[in-house]
């Protein structure tokens, strides 16, 4: 049986080559006779693998030398708490752009650890669809400890494709769904963090890329395993890390290098998104509710003209080998998540199915 094209928003599909390698090595990693899940994180072989994974990520993203790359627990939600605890004080104000559901969750979490969360702006409805408010309208604080935003909201399918300009406070970005998907100037940011389950590896794992000058500022009550300074000092091994997730993430980084790196991946992701959006836009059977300038390239929500056909669409899509297309419960409709591991062939198959479904039901 051929594997289906998995359009799930996360946990998301992993590259087939990576899964096959992990399967082949599962019971005997590096011909050791034991699984990578069974080996000590202090074993020289694991330590070497972990160091290589970090170096590969640094190479892929061109991470400057004055940044720490941390492999953390707790996924993206864990970082919602870690960020304010690490770089803001209890009496500080922090600025957040609220562009969707995940931004809202991050705001709620930050509110537990600081004096004030200032929401600088959000989304708005325009004749062309949902958009993010213009930067010139943002109400920035004079003395914010940091500015936080989510470049890509997976639920809403809203994205901010330009790095915010003119922000005096350290820039913090939740890149859970966009990391490694296209070139990025890491030096523009104070912190970049990402849950792993979309473009990196298994769920429950996270990457935090932290500029050195932001270390050593953690609040007194910060959990030790979430203290960036502690994790940086101990090579992300203050306590036993998620060894299997680290290993799998390293395989993904190697795979990305074989694909030509982030530049090649960015070109492919633009091509995949354009193919799907172009078909939706020329159809009167499907629609996308997002302003064209703010459409996500990773998560494409779309609605059928008659929502009573939603169940039939999902059933027939699964029969054609496409799963994970049901929209988030907050939004409804459909959502195609087309992260790095989704091949162009998967998007082509989806568009072909959408054409056939429209012919039969339009």
C-alpha positions, 0 to 999 in steps of 0.5 A: 500500500502506498503511503497517503499524502498527509496534509495534517497541520501537526504532528505533520508528515516527515520526509519518507527518506527520513522515516525509512532510515529511522526504521532501518536503524530503529533496533540497531543504531550505527550497528550497535545492536541497540536503539538510539532511544536506549543509548545514554545521552552522555554516550560519545556517539550520541553526543557526536550526533547531537553536535552534528545536528546542531551544526547542520541546523546552524549551517542551514539557517546561517545562525551567527556565532553569537547565538545559542541553539537550544534543543528544548522540552515542551514544544511551542507552548513551552516556549510561550512561558519560557520567553517571558520568564527568560528575558522579561522581569515581573514588572516589565511590559512586553509587546505582542502582535495578535495575528491569530489563535497561537498569538492569543495563546502566547499572550495569555501565557506571557500575562502570567509573568509580566506586569503588562502585555501590550497588544500592539495590533491584530487582524482586520477584515478587508474586502479582499479577506482577513489581513494583519493590521498595518505596522504604522498603526501598531501601538508600540510601547516605549520600553517593551522588554521584547516584541513577539509575533507569530509569522504564520498562524496555522489555524487561520492561514494568516502570515506576515511575510516581512520581518517587522521594521523599526522595532527597538525591543528584541524581536521574538518570533514563534516560527513553529510552522515556518522554520526552515521553509525559506531563507531567513536573516537570523541576525534580525531576531533576539529569539526564534523558537519553534515547536518541532512537529511541523518542519523539524521532527516529532512533537513535544520537542522545540528549538530555541535560537537565542542571542547571547546578550539575552542570556542570564536574565531569567526570573528567579522562579523560572523552571531550571529546564526552561532557563536558556542560560542553564541549557546553553551552559549544559549543551541542552543536556542539563537533564535527559533530553528527548533523545529520539526526537533529537536524532530524528530532527538531525535526520531531517536536517541532513535531508534538507541539506540533500535537497539543496538547503533552505533556498531550494526548499523556499522555491519549492514551497512557493511553487506548491502554495502558488499551485493551490492558491491559483486553482482556488482563486479561479474556482467559484466552488472553492474559496480562501478567506485570507487577503492575498498579501497575508496568505500562509504558504504552509497552511492553506484553508479553503471552503467549499461553496456548500458546507454540506459537501464537506464530509463527502469531500473528506471521505473521497479525498481519503479514498484517493490517498489524501488525509488530514484535510479537515479544517481546524474546529475553530474555523471549519472547512478544509486546510491543506498543510504543505510543509517541507516534507509535502512533495509537489506531487502531493499538491498536484494530486490534491488539485486534481482531486479538487477539480474532479470533486467540483465536476461531480458536485458543482 
